[in-house]
């Protein structure tokens, strides 16, 4: 199995994954990345007070370089006062 690294990006901030995960298929990699972004979005709902949107992403790489990105933009726009 190959080792994949799931770097977390929130806006301009990036946290590199030094440990990685061993997964057998690119589909499993995509599922793991999407699940991680969903968790980040749930946390953002609890913490977000409105205003400008937040871009959150998981950027996946292996030893040869970048493979895929799963990105989510979260924004709360209050239409009523």
ChimeraX attribute file (.defattr): number of C-alpha atoms within 10 A of each C-alpha:
attribute: neighborCount
match mode: 1-to-1
recipient: residues
	/A:1	8
	/A:2	12
	/A:3	14
	/A:4	23
	/A:5	23
	/A:6	24
	/A:7	18
	/A:8	21
	/A:9	18
	/A:10	16
	/A:11	12
	/A:12	7
	/A:13	9
	/A:14	14
	/A:15	11
	/A:16	15
	/A:17	15
	/A:18	10
	/A:19	10
	/A:20	16
	/A:21	16
	/A:22	13
	/A:23	14
	/A:24	12
	/A:25	11
	/A:26	13
	/A:27	10
	/A:28	12
	/A:29	22
	/A:30	17
	/A:31	13
	/A:32	18
	/A:33	24
	/A:34	18
	/A:35	14
	/A:36	17
	/A:37	20
	/A:38	17
	/A:39	11
	/A:40	18
	/A:41	20
	/A:42	12
	/A:43	11
	/A:44	15
	/A:45	13
	/A:46	8
	/A:47	9
	/A:48	15
	/A:49	12
	/A:50	13
	/A:51	10
	/A:52	11
	/A:53	14
	/A:54	17
	/A:55	15
	/A:56	23
	/A:57	25
	/A:58	27
	/A:59	20
	/A:60	23
	/A:61	19
	/A:62	14
	/A:63	9
	/A:64	6
	/A:65	10
	/A:66	12
	/A:67	14
	/A:68	15
	/A:69	18
	/A:70	18
	/A:71	17
	/A:72	18
	/A:73	12
	/A:74	18
	/A:75	16
	/A:76	13
	/A:77	11
	/A:78	9
	/A:79	5
	/A:80	4
	/A:81	3
